[in-house]
Amino acid sequence: MMKTQNEIIKQGYNALINSLGVADTIRFIQYFSPGKGDYTKERYQWLDKKTLADVLWR
């Protein structure tokens, strides 16, 4: 019998957790996660409000 997509995903997560541990599995998934939104567009919303001195201070 063929596995469902959810079963394959669950089996994949379990394999990662067994191999890497929970913390490193999360790091691995975050690395490949495409994220949401348009960072280039959104950064102008907060970056334009800061001076060069503000940015360099951090």
Order of alpha helices (4+ residues) and beta strands (2+ residues): alpha-alpha-alpha-alpha
